[in-house]
Amino acid sequence: MAECLARLLRGASLLYLSPMLRRSPAALKMDIQLKNSELEAYLRRIAWPGSFEALTHFWRGDDLLGGEAKFQLACGDGLHPLIEFEFDIFSDSRSLVKAEKLVNFLQARGLCDKGRGQALLAWPGETRLRMVADGSEIRTQRWLDLKLCWHAGSGWSAKAYLGFSPRFSVPVT
């Protein structure tokens, strides 16, 4: 892990570390963000044991990452042969365009069926919920975290995490 962090270039970010104690063997996940143009060189510098051929073949020129790549690597006794690209989708128009492009990409590669894709695209947004106890309403924001994962031995897969949180406004007098 120390080598992975030491080899980050200026402008790259370690967003967080998370222990994955329930995995066997236990691992530490690193969430990294850097310029898309630096991704392959970075993975080569840290001697990532995954398949560069699989990365290149899968993308086939699609620019899903945009200008920056946000991805996760895992290490334990050494660097694991996996990479998970993360896409945060909110309800703004730019995010929704990215979400539609990503869902189409996943469907074209057999990683997401049409019904699930439509449900994912309908999730981001805002809604109001009425509280049972006192009848008051709270606003909630909904977003998606989509992951495109490559694991040695199992290839490509996709995951979706549905996010939501309350939004509060505090009046200032």
Secondary structure, DSSP 4 states (H G I P E B T S, - for coil): -HHHHHTPPTT-EEEEEEEETTSSS-EEEEEEEEEGGGHHHHHHHTT--S-HHHHHHHHTT---STTEEEEEEEESSSB-SEEEEEEEE-SSHHHHHHHHHHHHHHHHTTSS-HHHHHHHHHS-EEEEEE-TTT--EEEEEEEEEEEEEEETTTEEEEEEEEEEEEE------
